[in-house]
Amino acid sequence: MMFGKLIPATAALIAALPRVNGQAVRFNNPEGVDIWCGKAYRATNSSFDPGGWFPEPAVSSVPLLRLKVRPRLSIYLETDATANLLIDAAVSNQVGSPLPVGYGSNYTNSTSKPLTVEILFGEDVLATEEVVLGSRDNEVALPLDSLTPRMEAYNITIRTTLDSSHVYEGWTEFPYLPYPEDYGSVSRIDNLYGGLLAQRGKDATWDLIFAYTYYTQWTLYWNDSVDTLNEFAAMGYNVIHIVPTGSLGEMPFPWDEFEPYLQRADELGLYLRYDVLWTWPNLTNMVDQVTRLRTHPSILLWYQSDEADGKANPANSTGMAYEQIKAIDPYHPVSLALNCWDFHYAEYGAGADIIMSDVYPVAINATFSTVYGTECNATYGCCGCDDCEGNFEDISVRLDEFYRRDEILGWQKTQWFAPQAFGNETFWARYPTAEEEVVMTVLSVNHGAKGIVMWNYPATPELEGLTSKLAGVFTNEAAVGFLLGTERTQDLAVEGAKRVDAAVWVDEAKNQVLVSVVNLSYDEIQGEIRVVLPDDVEVGKVIEVLWGDVAWKMGDGGLVATKGLLGLQTSVFIAGLS
């Protein structure tokens, strides 16, 4: 992991896993019992405790100070003139160290005395800053003049003292790297807003990218012709994810067959989320691909595991692959997809900078498996959506929970989402409709998804037409500026309706807001619906409608849909601040 330490309970849990030849290989399933997300799912097997539950810290009887630090950007380069850290001085009841008596019980950001925080490398004080008790995401400068670019990350410590005797510390790895002259691209994550920044060449500008694309299998589309890259890009998708099926799954890898696609991607200026092929425990092919492609101009990030938690790969396998990739290429982030609600999240999540959850709730029976003829619950069964209820809220609940766990673990992860764009198979009785696809996508963005990769292409003509249009929203420069460059406030109160999800992004510099409202109900909501905005946000006129045709009236402290909302109606727009 690049940023932060595992809490002791999690570290102990990982250490306790049974190991063979140094690898964790067994879970709680009896010999011969197939599992998904740790649970038996065949009618011939019985339920058992799958284990792997997230280790919830105990609730403290006294306030705790959680002092946390991480770089603003996931990597800094010798070409960067400045660098910043993000510092939290959060008050928690689960993680951190006890505050002195009188601190933390009735604090407010406006009345709390500032904490003096030292920033150290070793015992050398690089800077001193003041932050408010209870505050988060304080951006402070880190002087680079005393640091030299190198391949090994620096260990940066922050320290504050309260009442002369209570000392609190946090630490982070700070990667400050030489610029890779032989690389065609480098990319990094903005740890404040979750954006992905990419640069093609030392003197080029940095592109801010909200990935919007599909997983696309080699044998279902790409292998028809290299011209499929032109066709796919023309539909508006800004990242390519080639799933290595068919001949791309063979070893040795068919480089002669694949090389023309790399060349064409370079010519078109396309970025790849490159799907490295590896099957546990053999990492050889993955290492070969990363070594060969790390300098290619089209590499944006790596994708190293697909549903390793569902498949019950060894819990430390993703972390081992991550360390291998980062040792070869520290200049591109690593991503993976997790399928399970709660099965060794910390261990599998250790394998990526970007975690993608795939929650597929449309047209399923969430309580009874139509494939295996068993019930589905927290300890048994597989219904296609782990521990789901079969509604859109499964998506927002999953993202919120993953972010909550990340906060407890103290590590820095970015969350992406994989909307369902398939059906007529196994657990899923039909494809999603266009309206359902929009709801799943926008709901996930409302709850912090910083990239979208749908499973999978080709889809239905209805979905392909819809997603090509929706790509215009997520590649819109103004929209991306909000989604990846401003603070999000989610779960806005909605008066006059249930199951309406709303979020707002505020850009005070531009005096504008982005508003996103989604009706999660299939039923029309009649009458006025009022979305309550944060106390300090007053909205004026609509500047640009990005999606939907809802009629909005601006009022004190909120906005009103004067004609209600149709079933599954979605509205995304930019408005001015008044």
N, C-alpha and C positions, 0 to 999 in steps of 0.2 A: 504494500500500500504506500502511496506517495505522501499522503497528508494525514497525520494523526495516528494515534495508537488505539488498538483495540482495548475496550474496557476489560478489566481482569476477568470478569465472568465469561466473556466471550473467548478470551485467550485460553482460559482453562478448558472451555468446552472443546475448542479445536485440539488442544493437546490430549484430551481424553479419548479422541477417536481411535478405535483399533487400527493398527498399522501392520502392513506386510511389506517387507523390503522398504520401509520408510514411507509407505503410502497409506493413506486412509482408504480402506476398501470395503468395509462392512457397515451396514446399518442395522436396524432392529428386525428386519424381515427374517423369518426362519429360512433355512436352506431350501432352495428351489421355489420360493415364493416370489413371483414377479411383482415389482412395485412401480408406482408413478408418484412422484412427490413423497416418497417414503411409505406410501400406503398400498396395501394389497387391493387389487381391483378385480380379480377373477372370482366368479361365484364358487369355485372350488376351494377358495382360501378364506380364512376368517380374519376379522379385524384385529389389529394390535396397535399399540402405541407406536407411531412412526418415529417419535423423537424429533430432534432438530428444531424444536421450538425456539423462537427468539428469546434469549436470556434477559428477561425484564429486570432492570435494577430495582432494588427495594426503594420504597418511598421514604425519604428522610424526614425526621421530625423537626429538623432545623434547616434554614435556607443554605444552599450550597452555591459557591462561586465556580462557574465553569469558564475558566480562562482558556481561550482557544485562538489559534493563529494559523493562517495558511496564506500562500502567495495569492495575489489578485489574479495572476495568470499561472496556468499550470506549469509552464516553462518560461524562463527568460533567456534571452540570447545576447551575445556580445554586441549586437547591433542596437539593443535597447538603451536609450539614454537614461531612462529612469525605471524604477521598480517600486511596487507597492505591496504592502501586506494588508490582510483583513484581520481585524482583531475583534473577538467577542468577549464581553465581560458579563455573560448571561447569569442570571440567578435561576437555579433549578431546584427541584425537590427530588431528583433522581441521580444526577451525575455532577461531580465536582467535589470540592472540599468545603467543610463547614465555614460559614462566615462568622466573624466575631459577634458577640452579643450586641444587638442593636442595629446590625446591618441586615439589609435584605428583607425585613419583615414588612415595612411600609414604604419602600423606596419608590420614587418615580424618577423618570429621566430628567425632569426639570428641577427637582430638589436635591438629588443625590450629589454628594461631593465627588469630584472626579478622582479616578484612580491614576496614579503615576505609574506608567508601565515602561520598564526598560526592555530594549531589544538588544539581544546579545548574540555574538558568535564566540563560542567558548566563554571566556570571562571578559572579553572585550565588549564594552557597551557601544553599539553602533548608533543608537538613537534613543531618545526618551520622549514618550508621548503621554498625553492625558486622555483617558476615555471615561465615560460615565458608567457607573454600576448599573447593570441591567440592559446595557446597550449591545447591539450586534452590528457586524459589518462596518466597523470603523476602519476607514481606509487611511493608512499612514505610509509615509515614504520610507523606503529602505535604501540607504546610501549604498551605491555600488562601487564607490571609489576604493573601498578597502577589500573588495572581492575580485578575484580573477576568474574569468570563464574557465570551466573545467567540466569533465564528464561526470565526476562524482558530485552529488548534491551536497549543499551546505546544510548543516544542522543549525537552525535558528531557534533560540529560546526567548520567550518573553517572561517577565517576572514583575510582580507587584507585591507590596507589603502593606498590610493593614494593622493598625494598632501596634506598630513596631515589632510584633512577634509573629504575626500570621503571614507566611510567605506563600504565594501562589505562583505556579509556573505552567506554561504551555510550550509546546515545541512544534516545529514543522520542518520538513525537508524543503529546501529552497534550491530548485534546479536552475543554475546559471551556466548555460552551455555555450561552447564555441559555435559559431555559425557553420553549418555543414556545407562546405563549398561544393561538394559533389551531389547534393540533394536538389531535386527538381521542385520540391515543395516541403514546407514545414507547417504544422498546425498545432494549436493549443486551445485550451478551454479557459474562458473567463469564469473564474470561480465566484464572482459576485452575482452575475446574471445568467450563467449557464450557457452562454453563446460559444460557438465554435469559430475560431479565427484561423484563416489559412492564407499562406503567402507563397507565391510561385516566383522564387528568385529573391536575392538579397535586397534589391532596390525596389521591389514591387510593393504595392499597397497591400494591406491586410484585408481580406474579404471576410465579412461577418455572415455566417451561413446558418440558416435554419433548414436542416435537412428535411426534405419532403419527397418521399419516393416509395417504391415497392421493393420487397424481396422478389427476385425474378430468377427462376430456375433456368440453368443453362439449356436443358433439353426441352423446355417448354417455350422458349422464345429466342434466346441469344444465338444459339448454334445454327439458326436458319441462315444468318448472314451477318457480317460485320456492320452492315447498314442498319441493323436494328438499333445500334447506338444512336445514329442520327435520328431515327424515328422516335425513339424513347425520349431523347432530349427535346425534340420538337413539341412533345406533349406537355412540356413545362417542368418536368422533374429535374431537380438540380444535383442529385447524387445517384450513383449507380451501385446496386448491390447484386452481384452475380452469385447465385447459390450454386456451388460446385457439384452439380449432379451429372450423371452420364460419364462421358470421357474425362471431365474435369475431376471426377472422383477416383481416377486411376493413378497408380504409381508405377513408374515415375510420372510426374506431372507432364501433360502434353504441351510443353512450352511452344512448340512450333505452331500448334493449332490456336493457342491463346494469344500469342504475341501480336498479331494484327489488331486485336481488340484493344490492347494497351496503346498501340500506336495511334489508333483512331480516337481513343479517349483523349490522348494528349493533343491531337489536332483540333478536337472540338472544345478543348478546355474543360472537360468533364472531370468531376471528382469521383473517386471510388471509395466506398466503404468495403474494403477488401476482405472477403471471407476466406481466412486461412483454413486449409484443410488439415485436420488432425483427429486422430482416433486414439483415445486413451488406451495404453500409456505411451504410444509412439508419437513423439513430438518432432521427429526428424523432418517430415514433409513441411510442417509449419515453419520450422527454423529455416529450411531451404527457401521457402517462398518469401518470408520476411527479409531474409538476407538479400535475396535477388531483387526485390521490388521496393525496398525502403527508399531508394533514391529516385523513384519514378515520379514525374511531375503530377500524375493523377491520383496519387495516394493521399487520401484525406484522413482516414483512420482505419484501424484494424478491427475485424469482428472475429473473436476467437472461440466462442462457444455458443451453441444454440440449445437452450433448455437443459443445461447440464444438471440442474437440480431435479427436473422432472425425470430425466433418464437415470438419476442416481449415480452419475459418475462420482468417483471419489471426491469428497468434499473439498479437498485441497488441490484438486487437479487444475481448476481455473486459476488459482493463485500461482501455481507453478508455471503454467503457460504464460501468465502475465509477466512474471519475472524474466522468463526467457525472452519474450518479445521486447521488453524494455531494455534488456541488456544489449540487444542487437540494435534497436531503434528507439531512442528516447525522444525522437522528434515528432511522433504522431501518437495520438491517444489510442486507447484500446477499449473496445466495447464488447458486450455480450447480452444475451437475452435470458431472463429468468421467467419460468412458467408458474412456479408454486407460490401460494400465499404465505406459507411459513414453514420452510424446510431448509435449515442451515443457511439462512440469508447471509449472515456475516461471512461464512466461509466461501460460498460461491461468489458473493459480491466482491470479494477481495481480488477477483480476477479482472477487474475493469475500472476504467475511469468513468465510463458511461454505462449505466445499467438500463436495459430496455425491458419493460414488462409487457408480456403479451397476454391480454385478457380478452377472451372471445365469448361474449355473453349472448349473442343474437341467435335465436332459433335453437336453443338447447333446452334440455330438461336438466335443471341444476341439482335435482335431488335423486334422480334415478337414471342409471346409465342405460341408455338404449342400445349400447354396443355390448356390454358385458352382463346386463341383467341383474345389477346389484344396486343397492342404495348408495348415495354419495353423502359423506359427511366429513368431519374433521379428521377421522382416523381410518376411513375406508372408502374405496371406490374412485372411479375416474369418469367424470362427466364432460370433459372437454374444457372446463373452466374451473380451476382448483378453488374450492371453498367459496364458490360464487353463489349468488341468488338468482342469476339469470336476468339481470336488469342493467341499465347503463351505469348505475351507481357503483357496480363492481369495479369500474374503471377508476373513478375518483377515489374510492376507498383504498384501492391498491396503491395508487400513486401517493396519496397522503400518508399511508402507513410506511411505505418505503422511505419517504423523506423523514418521517418521525424516527425510524430506526437509524437512518444515517446520522441524525442529530445525536442520538444516544451513543452511537459508536464513535462519534467525534471525527469521522473521516469525511473527506470531500468527494462526493459523487454527483454526477449529473444524471438526471432521469430522462429517458426518451420513452416513446410508446409505440406499440405495434397494433394499429387498429385491424379489426377483422374485415377482410375483403375476399372472403371465400365462403363456400357452403356446399350444400347438396352432397355431403359426405359424412361418414361416421356419426359424430355427435351433433352435427349442425345440419338441420333439416332443409335449410335454404340459404341463399346468399343474403347479405344485408341489402336493404334498399338504399337508394341515394341519400334519402333523408336520414336514415340510421347511420350511414357512414359519416355524414357531416357531424351528427350529434356525438359519435364516439371520438372523432378527431378533435373537435373544438372543446369538448368536455375535458379531454386529457390535457389540452393546452391551458385551459382554465386552472388546472391543478398542477401545473409546473412541468409538463412535458416540453423539452427543448429541442426535440427532433421527432419526426414521424416516419416510420418505415412500415408500410402495410404488408400483410401477408394475404394473397400474393398475386402477382401479375403473370399471365393475363387473367382478368376478372370478367365480369359481365359487361356488355356494351354500356349498360346504364352506369355501372360503377366507374368504368374507364372514362366515360364522358364527364362524370361528376368530378373525379379526382384530378383530371386535367384542368378543369376550371378552378378547383380548390388550390391547385399548385400556384395559381396566380396570387392567392392571398399570402401564402407562406414564402414566396419569393419576392413579394412586394417590399421595396426598400423601406417604405414608411412603417409597414407592419412589423418587419423584422427589427427595425430600430426600437420599437416598443417591446416586443417579445423578448429580445435578447439584450436590451440596453436600458431597461427601466425596471423599477420594483413593481411586483404584482401584488394586488390584494384580492384574495379569492373568497368564496363563500359569502358574498354580499347578501344582506338580508333582502328578501323579496316579499312584498306585501300584496295580497290578493291572489296568491297562487302557491301551490305546492309543487315540488319537483321541478323548479326552475333554478338553474345554476348560473351564477353571474360572477364576473371578475372584471377588474379594471387595472390598467397600467397607466401611470402618470409620468409625463415628461414635463417637468417644470421649466426647463430651459426653452422648450418650444411652446410652452403654454397650451399643451394639448393632452388629451387622454385617448386611450384605446379602450373601448368597452366591448365585452363579449357576453352574450346572454343566450342560454340554451334551454328550451323546453324539453325535459326528459320524458314527458308524458306523450302517449299516442293520441290523447284526447285534446280537443280544442279548449282553450281557457278563455272564457268570455269575460268582458268587463275590463276595467282598467287594472293594470299590473304595475306596481311601483318598485323600482330597484333603488335601494338605499345606498348612496355613495358614502365613502369615508367622510368624516366630519369636515376635513379641510379641503374637500373637492367639490367645486361648483361648476357645472357643465353649461356651456353656452350652445351655440349652434353646431349642427353636424357639418363636418368638413368633407369627409369621404366615407361612403358606404363600401365596405369591403365584402360583405356577404349579407344576403337577406333583404327583405323589403318591409320590415316592421316600421310602423309609424310611431315615432317617439316625440314626446313633449317634455321639455326640460323644465324642472321646477326646483324649489329650494331643497337642497340636500339629496336630490335624486332625479330619476327620469321615469317617465310613465309611458307604457305601451297603451295608447288610448283605445285601441281596438282589440286588446287582448293578444293572444298568441295562438296560432294554429298548432296542431299536434306536431311535435318534433321540429318546430320552427326554431331557426337559429339566426341571430343577428350579431354582426361584428362591424363596428364603425369607429371612425376617428372623429372626435369632437374637440372644440376649443374650450379652454378654461375661461370662466367668466369672472 
